[in-house]
Amino acid sequence: MTEKEVILTQEGLKKLEEELEHLKSVKRREVAERIKVAIGYGDISENSEYEDAKNEQAFIEGRIITLEKMLRNARIINDDEVDTNTVSVGSIVILEDLEFKDTVEYSIVGSAESDPLQNKISNESPVGKAILGKSKGSIVDVNVPAGVIQYKIIDIKKK
């Protein structure tokens, strides 16, 4: 079975690499020290500090494996690949909600770096799927649990 391609912008790549380096160089050491201190408390069979530290260690090692796999399967979208004529990963898109007449600006990113609170939406999200490949002036229907939202693509920009 082939592993899923992870689409990243340059910014997303940098963040994942920084997180991986931090986990390997800082967090591993911190949790190893916590385990060492907890072992010093004696009987580890009833030692909640030891149990917590071991759980954190397992989480950190799992995240390291996940990040390494993502980076191994990454396809980096360079800024020069982003076209301002059609929406693609790396585009910044201004949409108008045709019902409420308000506008919103989204950065289209791969699922690994989506952050709706920062207006970074995945190309796999309902809005991302609906607008991908569309051009300025297009009207798109987005199926959401509450029904259908119509957006008009006002502008497409690069970073």
NORRA-V646674 format. One record per residue. N is the residue number from 1. SS is DSSP state (H for helix, E for strand, C for the rest). BURIAL is I if it has 24 or more other C-alpha atoms within 12 Angstrom, else O. Layout:
# NORRA-V646674
n:N ss:SS burial:BURIAL
n:N ss:SS burial:BURIAL
This chain:
# NORRA-V646674
n:1 ss:C burial:O
n:2 ss:C burial:O
n:3 ss:C burial:O
n:4 ss:C burial:O
n:5 ss:C burial:O
n:6 ss:E burial:I
n:7 ss:E burial:I
n:8 ss:E burial:I
n:9 ss:E burial:I
n:10 ss:H burial:I
n:11 ss:H burial:I
n:12 ss:H burial:I
n:13 ss:H burial:I
n:14 ss:H burial:O
n:15 ss:H burial:O
n:16 ss:H burial:I
n:17 ss:H burial:I
n:18 ss:H burial:O
n:19 ss:H burial:O
n:20 ss:H burial:I
n:21 ss:H burial:O
n:22 ss:H burial:O
n:23 ss:H burial:I
n:24 ss:H burial:I
n:25 ss:H burial:O
n:26 ss:H burial:O
n:27 ss:H burial:I
n:28 ss:H burial:I
n:29 ss:H burial:O
n:30 ss:H burial:O
n:31 ss:H burial:I
n:32 ss:H burial:I
n:33 ss:H burial:O
n:34 ss:H burial:I
n:35 ss:H burial:I
n:36 ss:H burial:O
n:37 ss:H burial:O
n:38 ss:H burial:O
n:39 ss:H burial:O
n:40 ss:C burial:O
n:41 ss:C burial:O
n:42 ss:C burial:O
n:43 ss:C burial:O
n:44 ss:H burial:O
n:45 ss:H burial:O
n:46 ss:H burial:O
n:47 ss:C burial:O
n:48 ss:H burial:O
n:49 ss:H burial:I
n:50 ss:H burial:I
n:51 ss:H burial:O
n:52 ss:H burial:O
n:53 ss:H burial:I
n:54 ss:H burial:I
n:55 ss:H burial:O
n:56 ss:H burial:I
n:57 ss:H burial:I
n:58 ss:H burial:O
n:59 ss:H burial:O
n:60 ss:H burial:I
n:61 ss:H burial:O
n:62 ss:H burial:O
n:63 ss:H burial:O
n:64 ss:H burial:I
n:65 ss:H burial:O
n:66 ss:H burial:O
n:67 ss:H burial:I
n:68 ss:H burial:O
n:69 ss:H burial:O
n:70 ss:H burial:I
n:71 ss:H burial:I
n:72 ss:H burial:O
n:73 ss:C burial:O
n:74 ss:E burial:I
n:75 ss:E burial:O
n:76 ss:E burial:I
n:77 ss:E burial:I
n:78 ss:C burial:O
n:79 ss:H burial:O
n:80 ss:H burial:O
n:81 ss:H burial:O
n:82 ss:C burial:I
n:83 ss:C burial:I
n:84 ss:C burial:I
n:85 ss:C burial:O
n:86 ss:E burial:I
n:87 ss:C burial:I
n:88 ss:C burial:I
n:89 ss:C burial:I
n:90 ss:C burial:I
n:91 ss:C burial:I
n:92 ss:E burial:I
n:93 ss:E burial:I
n:94 ss:E burial:I
n:95 ss:E burial:I
n:96 ss:E burial:I
n:97 ss:E burial:O
n:98 ss:C burial:O
n:99 ss:C burial:O
n:100 ss:C burial:O
n:101 ss:C burial:O
n:102 ss:C burial:O
n:103 ss:E burial:O
n:104 ss:E burial:I
n:105 ss:E burial:I
n:106 ss:E burial:I
n:107 ss:E burial:I
n:108 ss:E burial:I
n:109 ss:E burial:I
n:110 ss:C burial:I
n:111 ss:H burial:I
n:112 ss:H burial:I
n:113 ss:H burial:I
n:114 ss:C burial:I
n:115 ss:E burial:O
n:116 ss:H burial:O
n:117 ss:H burial:O
n:118 ss:H burial:O
n:119 ss:C burial:O
n:120 ss:E burial:I
n:121 ss:E burial:I
n:122 ss:E burial:I
n:123 ss:C burial:I
n:124 ss:C burial:O
n:125 ss:C burial:I
n:126 ss:H burial:O
n:127 ss:H burial:I
n:128 ss:H burial:I
n:129 ss:H burial:I
n:130 ss:H burial:I
n:131 ss:H burial:I
n:132 ss:C burial:I
n:133 ss:C burial:I
n:134 ss:C burial:I
n:135 ss:E burial:I
n:136 ss:C burial:I
n:137 ss:C burial:O
n:138 ss:C burial:I
n:139 ss:E burial:O
n:140 ss:E burial:I
n:141 ss:E burial:I
n:142 ss:E burial:I
n:143 ss:E burial:O
n:144 ss:E burial:O
n:145 ss:C burial:O
n:146 ss:C burial:O
n:147 ss:E burial:O
n:148 ss:E burial:O
n:149 ss:E burial:O
n:150 ss:E burial:I
n:151 ss:E burial:I
n:152 ss:E burial:I
n:153 ss:E burial:I
n:154 ss:E burial:I
n:155 ss:E burial:I
n:156 ss:E burial:I
n:157 ss:E burial:I
n:158 ss:C burial:I
n:159 ss:C burial:O
